[in-house]
Amino acid sequence: MKRRTLLRTGAIAAPMAIAMRPLNASAGNDGTLKVGYQKSSTSLVLLKSRGWLEKKLAPLGYAVSWAEFPSGPPLLEALGAGAVNLGFTGETPPIFCQASGTPVVYVGNSPSQPHSEAILVPAASPITSVAGLKGKNVAVAKGSNAHYLLVASVLKAGLQFSDITPVYLQPADARAAFQSHDVDAWAIWDPFFASAQTSGAKVIGDAAGVVPNHNFYLSRRDFAAAHADALNAAIASIKQIEAWLPANLPAAAAEVSPIIGLPAPIVLTALKRQKYNLQKLTPAVLADQQKIADLFYKLNLIPSPINVTEAAWS
């Protein structure tokens, strides 16, 4: 009975960003760059800790405000509402955001991160491959990068997405369900992935050879048009911290650990799987995003087809 209850409520608890209606938030700015970040957005966490972005933006007349989100979909819902005007997410949330009618724009992207997300099963689980998920319940944050990983992995394994039962939960609730065996598997990204591994969770597949797993920095088109100076300064600050990161991962893990509430060894594991080098979008990256949009429309996960190139910021 407990599992049936979870399966019912899990679907109801899906982030509202997935079905959000188009929002008409103003591009008006009160002199503040509103930054949305997640525990996984190491560069932004470090910038917040050090105050580098505030120093970069002050001569331009901007202050900075920060807001943490559990995953990409609610962050982009806030962006659509004007509560955030620069945010960090994985590759799938922008697809849902654009499909909802929000004028989102891609400001930049990370290199591919194939080992920073995975599908996990409990240590004692008899499941050894993604094909073994047929008929099973899998926790995932709807509209997240892990959602695309799960869809693509299931299809690559020769199954249909309808062969599994997705249980749509945010990371904290998903971990609780996973630990109590209310779900059979969990599709998740770092640092939650690294944390689950310390408790013995087994990896049955990651993004390598399945999906690119880019991360993106995003804004609204109207804000980007009016405040390109602020966004360009933010990009410069992110590049500055990412130039420091690769040679200083233990120090970065020690600094980030108390901020995101995870032990430094777990953070270090996650940081070692990340790649650092903020880039401008290329046609190849946009093509990868278009593949996600086309697949999700085919599976009726978004209501209408979209043209990803319309969301590129020049």
Contacts in CASP RR format, 6 or more apart in sequence:
PFRMAT RR
TARGET T0000
AUTHOR 0000-0000-0000
METHOD contacts of the structure
MODEL  1
MKRRTLLRTGAIAAPMAIAMRPLNASAGNDGTLKVGYQKSSTSLVLLKSR
GWLEKKLAPLGYAVSWAEFPSGPPLLEALGAGAVNLGFTGETPPIFCQAS
GTPVVYVGNSPSQPHSEAILVPAASPITSVAGLKGKNVAVAKGSNAHYLL
VASVLKAGLQFSDITPVYLQPADARAAFQSHDVDAWAIWDPFFASAQTSG
AKVIGDAAGVVPNHNFYLSRRDFAAAHADALNAAIASIKQIEAWLPANLP
AAAAEVSPIIGLPAPIVLTALKRQKYNLQKLTPAVLADQQKIADLFYKLN
LIPSPINVTEAAWS
2 182 0 8 1.000
3 137 0 8 1.000
3 182 0 8 1.000
6 167 0 8 1.000
6 177 0 8 1.000
6 182 0 8 1.000
6 183 0 8 1.000
7 137 0 8 1.000
7 165 0 8 1.000
7 167 0 8 1.000
10 167 0 8 1.000
10 168 0 8 1.000
10 169 0 8 1.000
10 173 0 8 1.000
11 167 0 8 1.000
11 168 0 8 1.000
13 168 0 8 1.000
13 169 0 8 1.000
13 170 0 8 1.000
13 173 0 8 1.000
14 142 0 8 1.000
14 168 0 8 1.000
15 71 0 8 1.000
15 73 0 8 1.000
15 74 0 8 1.000
15 77 0 8 1.000
15 141 0 8 1.000
15 142 0 8 1.000
15 143 0 8 1.000
15 168 0 8 1.000
15 170 0 8 1.000
16 74 0 8 1.000
16 77 0 8 1.000
17 72 0 8 1.000
17 73 0 8 1.000
17 74 0 8 1.000
17 76 0 8 1.000
17 77 0 8 1.000
17 93 0 8 1.000
17 96 0 8 1.000
17 97 0 8 1.000
17 100 0 8 1.000
17 143 0 8 1.000
18 73 0 8 1.000
18 96 0 8 1.000
18 142 0 8 1.000
18 143 0 8 1.000
19 100 0 8 1.000
20 77 0 8 1.000
20 80 0 8 1.000
20 100 0 8 1.000
20 102 0 8 1.000
21 100 0 8 1.000
22 100 0 8 1.000
22 101 0 8 1.000
22 102 0 8 1.000
23 80 0 8 1.000
23 81 0 8 1.000
23 82 0 8 1.000
23 102 0 8 1.000
25 80 0 8 1.000
25 81 0 8 1.000
25 82 0 8 1.000
25 83 0 8 1.000
25 220 0 8 1.000
26 82 0 8 1.000
26 222 0 8 1.000
27 220 0 8 1.000
27 222 0 8 1.000
27 223 0 8 1.000
27 225 0 8 1.000
27 226 0 8 1.000
27 227 0 8 1.000
28 223 0 8 1.000
28 226 0 8 1.000
29 85 0 8 1.000
29 223 0 8 1.000
29 226 0 8 1.000
29 227 0 8 1.000
31 61 0 8 1.000
31 62 0 8 1.000
31 63 0 8 1.000
32 62 0 8 1.000
32 63 0 8 1.000
32 64 0 8 1.000
32 65 0 8 1.000
33 53 0 8 1.000
33 57 0 8 1.000
33 62 0 8 1.000
33 63 0 8 1.000
33 64 0 8 1.000
33 65 0 8 1.000
33 85 0 8 1.000
33 86 0 8 1.000
33 227 0 8 1.000
33 230 0 8 1.000
33 234 0 8 1.000
34 65 0 8 1.000
34 67 0 8 1.000
34 82 0 8 1.000
34 83 0 8 1.000
34 84 0 8 1.000
34 85 0 8 1.000
34 86 0 8 1.000
35 44 0 8 1.000
35 48 0 8 1.000
35 53 0 8 1.000
35 64 0 8 1.000
35 65 0 8 1.000
35 66 0 8 1.000
35 67 0 8 1.000
35 84 0 8 1.000
35 86 0 8 1.000
35 87 0 8 1.000
35 234 0 8 1.000
36 44 0 8 1.000
36 66 0 8 1.000
36 67 0 8 1.000
36 68 0 8 1.000
36 69 0 8 1.000
36 75 0 8 1.000
36 78 0 8 1.000
36 79 0 8 1.000
36 84 0 8 1.000
36 86 0 8 1.000
36 87 0 8 1.000
36 88 0 8 1.000
37 44 0 8 1.000
37 45 0 8 1.000
37 48 0 8 1.000
37 66 0 8 1.000
37 67 0 8 1.000
37 68 0 8 1.000
37 69 0 8 1.000
37 75 0 8 1.000
37 87 0 8 1.000
37 88 0 8 1.000
38 68 0 8 1.000
38 69 0 8 1.000
38 70 0 8 1.000
38 71 0 8 1.000
38 72 0 8 1.000
38 75 0 8 1.000
38 88 0 8 1.000
38 89 0 8 1.000
39 45 0 8 1.000
39 68 0 8 1.000
39 191 0 8 1.000
39 192 0 8 1.000
39 260 0 8 1.000
39 262 0 8 1.000
40 88 0 8 1.000
40 116 0 8 1.000
40 189 0 8 1.000
40 190 0 8 1.000
40 191 0 8 1.000
40 215 0 8 1.000
40 270 0 8 1.000
41 87 0 8 1.000
41 88 0 8 1.000
41 215 0 8 1.000
42 245 0 8 1.000
42 252 0 8 1.000
42 256 0 8 1.000
42 270 0 8 1.000
42 271 0 8 1.000
42 274 0 8 1.000
43 88 0 8 1.000
43 238 0 8 1.000
43 241 0 8 1.000
43 242 0 8 1.000
43 245 0 8 1.000
43 276 0 8 1.000
43 278 0 8 1.000
44 87 0 8 1.000
44 88 0 8 1.000
44 238 0 8 1.000
45 256 0 8 1.000
45 259 0 8 1.000
45 260 0 8 1.000
46 241 0 8 1.000
46 245 0 8 1.000
46 252 0 8 1.000
46 255 0 8 1.000
46 256 0 8 1.000
47 53 0 8 1.000
47 237 0 8 1.000
47 238 0 8 1.000
47 241 0 8 1.000
48 66 0 8 1.000
48 259 0 8 1.000
49 255 0 8 1.000
49 256 0 8 1.000
49 259 0 8 1.000
50 241 0 8 1.000
51 64 0 8 1.000
52 237 0 8 1.000
52 240 0 8 1.000
52 241 0 8 1.000
53 64 0 8 1.000
53 233 0 8 1.000
53 234 0 8 1.000
53 237 0 8 1.000
54 63 0 8 1.000
54 64 0 8 1.000
56 233 0 8 1.000
56 234 0 8 1.000
56 236 0 8 1.000
56 237 0 8 1.000
57 63 0 8 1.000
57 64 0 8 1.000
57 230 0 8 1.000
57 233 0 8 1.000
57 234 0 8 1.000
60 229 0 8 1.000
60 230 0 8 1.000
60 233 0 8 1.000
62 230 0 8 1.000
62 233 0 8 1.000
67 78 0 8 1.000
67 83 0 8 1.000
67 84 0 8 1.000
69 75 0 8 1.000
69 78 0 8 1.000
70 141 0 8 1.000
70 170 0 8 1.000
70 171 0 8 1.000
70 172 0 8 1.000
71 89 0 8 1.000
71 93 0 8 1.000
71 141 0 8 1.000
71 144 0 8 1.000
71 170 0 8 1.000
71 171 0 8 1.000
72 89 0 8 1.000
72 90 0 8 1.000
72 93 0 8 1.000
72 141 0 8 1.000
72 143 0 8 1.000
72 144 0 8 1.000
73 89 0 8 1.000
73 93 0 8 1.000
73 96 0 8 1.000
73 141 0 8 1.000
73 142 0 8 1.000
73 143 0 8 1.000
73 144 0 8 1.000
75 84 0 8 1.000
75 87 0 8 1.000
75 88 0 8 1.000
75 89 0 8 1.000
75 93 0 8 1.000
76 87 0 8 1.000
76 89 0 8 1.000
76 93 0 8 1.000
76 94 0 8 1.000
76 96 0 8 1.000
76 97 0 8 1.000
76 102 0 8 1.000
76 104 0 8 1.000
76 218 0 8 1.000
77 97 0 8 1.000
78 84 0 8 1.000
79 85 0 8 1.000
79 87 0 8 1.000
79 97 0 8 1.000
79 102 0 8 1.000
79 104 0 8 1.000
79 218 0 8 1.000
79 219 0 8 1.000
79 220 0 8 1.000
80 97 0 8 1.000
80 102 0 8 1.000
80 104 0 8 1.000
80 220 0 8 1.000
82 220 0 8 1.000
82 223 0 8 1.000
85 219 0 8 1.000
85 220 0 8 1.000
85 223 0 8 1.000
85 227 0 8 1.000
86 107 0 8 1.000
86 217 0 8 1.000
86 218 0 8 1.000
86 219 0 8 1.000
86 230 0 8 1.000
86 231 0 8 1.000
86 234 0 8 1.000
87 217 0 8 1.000
87 218 0 8 1.000
87 219 0 8 1.000
88 215 0 8 1.000
88 216 0 8 1.000
88 217 0 8 1.000
88 218 0 8 1.000
89 145 0 8 1.000
89 215 0 8 1.000
89 216 0 8 1.000
89 218 0 8 1.000
90 144 0 8 1.000
90 145 0 8 1.000
90 189 0 8 1.000
90 213 0 8 1.000
90 214 0 8 1.000
90 215 0 8 1.000
90 216 0 8 1.000
91 145 0 8 1.000
91 148 0 8 1.000
91 211 0 8 1.000
91 212 0 8 1.000
91 213 0 8 1.000
91 214 0 8 1.000
91 215 0 8 1.000
91 216 0 8 1.000
91 288 0 8 1.000
91 289 0 8 1.000
91 292 0 8 1.000
92 143 0 8 1.000
92 144 0 8 1.000
92 145 0 8 1.000
92 147 0 8 1.000
92 148 0 8 1.000
92 292 0 8 1.000
92 296 0 8 1.000
93 143 0 8 1.000
93 144 0 8 1.000
93 145 0 8 1.000
94 104 0 8 1.000
94 106 0 8 1.000
94 216 0 8 1.000
94 218 0 8 1.000
94 289 0 8 1.000
94 311 0 8 1.000
95 143 0 8 1.000
95 289 0 8 1.000
95 292 0 8 1.000
95 293 0 8 1.000
95 296 0 8 1.000
95 302 0 8 1.000
95 306 0 8 1.000
95 308 0 8 1.000
96 143 0 8 1.000
96 296 0 8 1.000
96 302 0 8 1.000
97 104 0 8 1.000
97 218 0 8 1.000
98 104 0 8 1.000
98 293 0 8 1.000
98 306 0 8 1.000
98 308 0 8 1.000
98 310 0 8 1.000
98 311 0 8 1.000
99 293 0 8 1.000
99 296 0 8 1.000
99 297 0 8 1.000
99 302 0 8 1.000
99 303 0 8 1.000
99 304 0 8 1.000
99 306 0 8 1.000
102 220 0 8 1.000
103 220 0 8 1.000
103 221 0 8 1.000
103 222 0 8 1.000
103 311 0 8 1.000
104 218 0 8 1.000
104 219 0 8 1.000
104 220 0 8 1.000
104 221 0 8 1.000
104 311 0 8 1.000
105 218 0 8 1.000
105 219 0 8 1.000
105 220 0 8 1.000
105 221 0 8 1.000
105 224 0 8 1.000
105 311 0 8 1.000
105 312 0 8 1.000
105 313 0 8 1.000
106 216 0 8 1.000
106 217 0 8 1.000
106 218 0 8 1.000
106 281 0 8 1.000
106 286 0 8 1.000
106 289 0 8 1.000
106 311 0 8 1.000
106 312 0 8 1.000
106 313 0 8 1.000
107 216 0 8 1.000
107 217 0 8 1.000
107 218 0 8 1.000
107 219 0 8 1.000
107 224 0 8 1.000
107 231 0 8 1.000
107 235 0 8 1.000
107 313 0 8 1.000
108 216 0 8 1.000
108 217 0 8 1.000
108 235 0 8 1.000
108 278 0 8 1.000
108 279 0 8 1.000
108 280 0 8 1.000
108 281 0 8 1.000
108 313 0 8 1.000
109 214 0 8 1.000
109 215 0 8 1.000
109 216 0 8 1.000
109 217 0 8 1.000
109 278 0 8 1.000
109 279 0 8 1.000
109 281 0 8 1.000
109 285 0 8 1.000
110 214 0 8 1.000
110 215 0 8 1.000
110 216 0 8 1.000
110 274 0 8 1.000
110 275 0 8 1.000
110 276 0 8 1.000
110 277 0 8 1.000
110 278 0 8 1.000
110 279 0 8 1.000
111 214 0 8 1.000
111 275 0 8 1.000
111 276 0 8 1.000
111 277 0 8 1.000
111 279 0 8 1.000
112 212 0 8 1.000
112 213 0 8 1.000
112 214 0 8 1.000
112 275 0 8 1.000
113 207 0 8 1.000
113 213 0 8 1.000
113 214 0 8 1.000
113 215 0 8 1.000
113 273 0 8 1.000
113 274 0 8 1.000
113 275 0 8 1.000
114 206 0 8 1.000
114 207 0 8 1.000
114 208 0 8 1.000
114 209 0 8 1.000
114 210 0 8 1.000
114 212 0 8 1.000
114 213 0 8 1.000
115 206 0 8 1.000
115 207 0 8 1.000
115 208 0 8 1.000
115 273 0 8 1.000
116 189 0 8 1.000
116 190 0 8 1.000
116 193 0 8 1.000
116 207 0 8 1.000
116 213 0 8 1.000
116 270 0 8 1.000
116 273 0 8 1.000
116 274 0 8 1.000
117 145 0 8 1.000
117 146 0 8 1.000
117 149 0 8 1.000
117 187 0 8 1.000
117 188 0 8 1.000
117 189 0 8 1.000
117 190 0 8 1.000
117 193 0 8 1.000
117 206 0 8 1.000
117 207 0 8 1.000
117 213 0 8 1.000
118 149 0 8 1.000
118 187 0 8 1.000
118 188 0 8 1.000
118 193 0 8 1.000
118 203 0 8 1.000
118 204 0 8 1.000
118 205 0 8 1.000
118 206 0 8 1.000
118 207 0 8 1.000
119 130 0 8 1.000
119 133 0 8 1.000
119 138 0 8 1.000
119 149 0 8 1.000
119 150 0 8 1.000
119 153 0 8 1.000
119 185 0 8 1.000
119 186 0 8 1.000
119 187 0 8 1.000
119 203 0 8 1.000
119 204 0 8 1.000
119 205 0 8 1.000
119 206 0 8 1.000
120 178 0 8 1.000
120 185 0 8 1.000
120 186 0 8 1.000
120 187 0 8 1.000
120 188 0 8 1.000
120 193 0 8 1.000
120 196 0 8 1.000
120 197 0 8 1.000
120 201 0 8 1.000
120 202 0 8 1.000
120 203 0 8 1.000
120 204 0 8 1.000
121 127 0 8 1.000
121 184 0 8 1.000
121 185 0 8 1.000
121 186 0 8 1.000
121 201 0 8 1.000
121 202 0 8 1.000
121 204 0 8 1.000
122 178 0 8 1.000
122 181 0 8 1.000
122 200 0 8 1.000
122 201 0 8 1.000
122 202 0 8 1.000
123 199 0 8 1.000
123 200 0 8 1.000
123 201 0 8 1.000
123 202 0 8 1.000
125 184 0 8 1.000
125 185 0 8 1.000
125 202 0 8 1.000
127 133 0 8 1.000
127 136 0 8 1.000
127 184 0 8 1.000
127 185 0 8 1.000
127 204 0 8 1.000
128 204 0 8 1.000
129 157 0 8 1.000
129 204 0 8 1.000
129 205 0 8 1.000
130 153 0 8 1.000
130 154 0 8 1.000
130 156 0 8 1.000
130 157 0 8 1.000
130 159 0 8 1.000
130 204 0 8 1.000
130 205 0 8 1.000
131 157 0 8 1.000
131 158 0 8 1.000
131 159 0 8 1.000
132 157 0 8 1.000
132 204 0 8 1.000
133 154 0 8 1.000
133 157 0 8 1.000
133 159 0 8 1.000
133 163 0 8 1.000
133 164 0 8 1.000
133 184 0 8 1.000
133 185 0 8 1.000
133 204 0 8 1.000
134 159 0 8 1.000
134 163 0 8 1.000
134 164 0 8 1.000
135 163 0 8 1.000
135 164 0 8 1.000
135 165 0 8 1.000
136 164 0 8 1.000
136 165 0 8 1.000
136 184 0 8 1.000
136 185 0 8 1.000
137 164 0 8 1.000
137 165 0 8 1.000
137 166 0 8 1.000
137 167 0 8 1.000
137 182 0 8 1.000
137 183 0 8 1.000
137 184 0 8 1.000
137 185 0 8 1.000
138 150 0 8 1.000
138 164 0 8 1.000
138 165 0 8 1.000
138 166 0 8 1.000
138 167 0 8 1.000
138 183 0 8 1.000
138 184 0 8 1.000
138 185 0 8 1.000
138 186 0 8 1.000
138 187 0 8 1.000
139 166 0 8 1.000
139 167 0 8 1.000
139 169 0 8 1.000
139 174 0 8 1.000
139 177 0 8 1.000
139 178 0 8 1.000
139 183 0 8 1.000
139 185 0 8 1.000
139 186 0 8 1.000
139 187 0 8 1.000
139 188 0 8 1.000
140 146 0 8 1.000
140 147 0 8 1.000
140 150 0 8 1.000
140 166 0 8 1.000
140 167 0 8 1.000
140 168 0 8 1.000
140 169 0 8 1.000
140 174 0 8 1.000
140 186 0 8 1.000
140 187 0 8 1.000
140 188 0 8 1.000
141 147 0 8 1.000
141 168 0 8 1.000
141 169 0 8 1.000
141 170 0 8 1.000
141 171 0 8 1.000
141 174 0 8 1.000
141 188 0 8 1.000
142 166 0 8 1.000
142 168 0 8 1.000
143 301 0 8 1.000
144 189 0 8 1.000
145 189 0 8 1.000
145 211 0 8 1.000
145 213 0 8 1.000
145 215 0 8 1.000
146 187 0 8 1.000
146 188 0 8 1.000
146 189 0 8 1.000
147 166 0 8 1.000
147 187 0 8 1.000
148 211 0 8 1.000
148 292 0 8 1.000
148 295 0 8 1.000
148 296 0 8 1.000
149 187 0 8 1.000
149 206 0 8 1.000
149 207 0 8 1.000
149 210 0 8 1.000
149 211 0 8 1.000
149 213 0 8 1.000
150 164 0 8 1.000
150 166 0 8 1.000
150 187 0 8 1.000
151 161 0 8 1.000
151 295 0 8 1.000
151 296 0 8 1.000
151 299 0 8 1.000
151 301 0 8 1.000
152 210 0 8 1.000
152 211 0 8 1.000
152 295 0 8 1.000
153 187 0 8 1.000
153 205 0 8 1.000
153 210 0 8 1.000
154 160 0 8 1.000
154 161 0 8 1.000
154 163 0 8 1.000
154 164 0 8 1.000
155 161 0 8 1.000
156 210 0 8 1.000
161 299 0 8 1.000
167 174 0 8 1.000
167 177 0 8 1.000
167 183 0 8 1.000
169 177 0 8 1.000
171 188 0 8 1.000
171 192 0 8 1.000
174 183 0 8 1.000
174 186 0 8 1.000
174 188 0 8 1.000
175 186 0 8 1.000
175 188 0 8 1.000
175 192 0 8 1.000
175 195 0 8 1.000
175 196 0 8 1.000
177 183 0 8 1.000
177 186 0 8 1.000
178 185 0 8 1.000
178 186 0 8 1.000
178 196 0 8 1.000
178 201 0 8 1.000
179 199 0 8 1.000
185 204 0 8 1.000
186 196 0 8 1.000
186 201 0 8 1.000
188 196 0 8 1.000
190 269 0 8 1.000
190 270 0 8 1.000
190 273 0 8 1.000
190 274 0 8 1.000
191 260 0 8 1.000
191 262 0 8 1.000
191 266 0 8 1.000
191 267 0 8 1.000
191 269 0 8 1.000
191 270 0 8 1.000
193 270 0 8 1.000
194 266 0 8 1.000
194 267 0 8 1.000
194 269 0 8 1.000
194 270 0 8 1.000
194 273 0 8 1.000
195 262 0 8 1.000
195 266 0 8 1.000
197 203 0 8 1.000
197 269 0 8 1.000
198 265 0 8 1.000
198 266 0 8 1.000
207 213 0 8 1.000
212 285 0 8 1.000
212 288 0 8 1.000
214 285 0 8 1.000
214 288 0 8 1.000
217 234 0 8 1.000
217 235 0 8 1.000
217 238 0 8 1.000
217 278 0 8 1.000
219 231 0 8 1.000
219 313 0 8 1.000
221 311 0 8 1.000
221 313 0 8 1.000
223 231 0 8 1.000
224 231 0 8 1.000
224 313 0 8 1.000
235 278 0 8 1.000
238 278 0 8 1.000
239 278 0 8 1.000
242 276 0 8 1.000
242 277 0 8 1.000
242 278 0 8 1.000
245 252 0 8 1.000
245 271 0 8 1.000
245 276 0 8 1.000
246 276 0 8 1.000
249 268 0 8 1.000
249 271 0 8 1.000
249 272 0 8 1.000
250 264 0 8 1.000
250 268 0 8 1.000
252 267 0 8 1.000
252 271 0 8 1.000
253 264 0 8 1.000
253 265 0 8 1.000
253 267 0 8 1.000
253 268 0 8 1.000
253 271 0 8 1.000
254 264 0 8 1.000
256 267 0 8 1.000
256 271 0 8 1.000
257 263 0 8 1.000
257 264 0 8 1.000
257 267 0 8 1.000
260 267 0 8 1.000
281 312 0 8 1.000
281 313 0 8 1.000
286 308 0 8 1.000
286 309 0 8 1.000
286 312 0 8 1.000
289 308 0 8 1.000
290 307 0 8 1.000
290 308 0 8 1.000
290 309 0 8 1.000
293 302 0 8 1.000
293 305 0 8 1.000
293 306 0 8 1.000
293 308 0 8 1.000
294 305 0 8 1.000
296 302 0 8 1.000
297 304 0 8 1.000
297 305 0 8 1.000
297 306 0 8 1.000
END
